[in-house]
Amino acid sequence: MSDSHTTEVITGSAVLAAAVGFFLYAGQIVGLSGAGSSHAYSASFRTADGISVGTDVRLGGVKVGAVTNIALNPETYRAITGFTVQSDVALPEDTAAIISSEGLLGGSYVELLPGGSPFNLEPGAEIEDTQGSVSLVQLLMKFVAGSEDSN
């Protein structure tokens, strides 16, 4: 009986260790590891189609943060988007924020395009230069309407 009990304890411990390892790995992939600090920024978009809380914020194709909130400004009717960026990434004052698409069937993300200013944005600042998402349906409608006019 003691050999059976020891085998069960060893097997249970191995399964538990594998589960903990899996959850730690999954947390790192998703970005929940908690390592490092981040700074909050905001941007105002005319349209924020395709992004939601948790959407990637990328710089040079590399994930550097995530969208934390989206709200409508009732005065300007623009989407105010809050997001975080890793604290070791300095953003120049003339950085642009663009909602980009990964492709025809891919998701959207917020792309940061750093400018050439020698001065950096302070944490909590608003990025002024923005471009909202482009609707694929609207582009296709313009293309179809344009090709009919050329005949």
C-alpha positions, 0 to 999 in steps of 0.5 A: 500500500505504501508503494501505491500511495507514493506513486499517487503522490508523485503522479499528482505532484507531476500533474500539478507542476505541469498545470502550474507551468502551463498557466505561467507560460500562457500568462506570458504569451497573453501578456499577464506576467506582470513583469515591468511597469507601463505608462498610460496614454490616450488618443482620440479617434474619429472611429475606433472600429475593430479595437476593444479593451485588450487590443494590442498596441504595437510599435514597429510590429512589436507589442509594447502595450494594450488598450485599457479603455474606450469611451465616447466623448459626448461633446466631440463624438470621438472615441477616447481610447486609453492604452498602456505602453511599456515604461522602457519605451519613450514616445516622442511628442510627435508620435502618431497613433493609427488603427491598423489592420493585420490583413483582410481577415485579421484583427485590428491593433493600435500602431504607434508611429514615433516622430522625430521630436527630441522631446518625449511625451509625459506619462498620461499625455494625449497623442494628438496625431491620430487616424481612425480605422478604415472600413473595408466595406466602404473601400470596396463600395468606393472601388465598385462605384469608381469602376462603374463610372469609368465605363 
